[in-house]
Amino acid sequence: MKKNGFTLIELLAVILILGIIALIAIPTVNNIIQQSRLGAWETTGNNMTDSAEAYYQMCEIRDGKEADGTTACKLTGLAALDEAALKSTLNIKGDIPSGAEIAYFGYTTSGDAVLSFATGSFSCTNGTQGGTSPNFTYTLTSGDGSMVCTK
C-alpha cells in the first residue's frame, strides 16, 4: 500500500519547531521595533529643537518680531501650543509624535532649545527646567544638546 501525506508525529515535530522559532523571534522583533521607535523620537526631538533654535535666531535678527514685523515672537509658552500652532510657529517640517505630551519647551540664556516630551511608554529630553513660573530657567543635559529617549 502506498503511503500518502505526513504522520501525526511528523506534523507535531514541525509545529514544535515553529513554536520554538516563534518564541525566539517575537521578543527579538519587538525589541527591534522599540529601538526604532526610540530612534525616531530622538530624531524628532532633535528636529524640533533645531527648528526652535532657528526660530529664536530669526527673532533675534528681527528684534523680537515675527516675519510680519509686528507680531512679537513666541519665545515662552511653546509647551502650551497645540501641535498645529507649534508646527506653524517653529516651521517644523514633518510630524510631531501623536499622543506626545510636552512637559516643557524653552530656551537657555544662549538660545539653545530645551525640550522634554513623553508618551505612555517613552520619555525624551535634552535638558532640565528649573525656577518657577513665569521665570523658568533651562539647562542642556549634554554639551551638544542632543535628545535622549528612554523607555
Secondary structure, DSSP 8 states (H G I E B T S, - for coil): ----S--HHHHHHHHHHHHHHHHHHHHHHHHHHHHHHHHHHHHHHHHHHHHHHHHHHHHHHTTTB-TTSSSB---S-GGGS-HHHHHHHHT--S---TT-EEEEEEE-TTS-EEEEEE-SS-EEESEEEEEETTEEEEEESSTT---EEE-
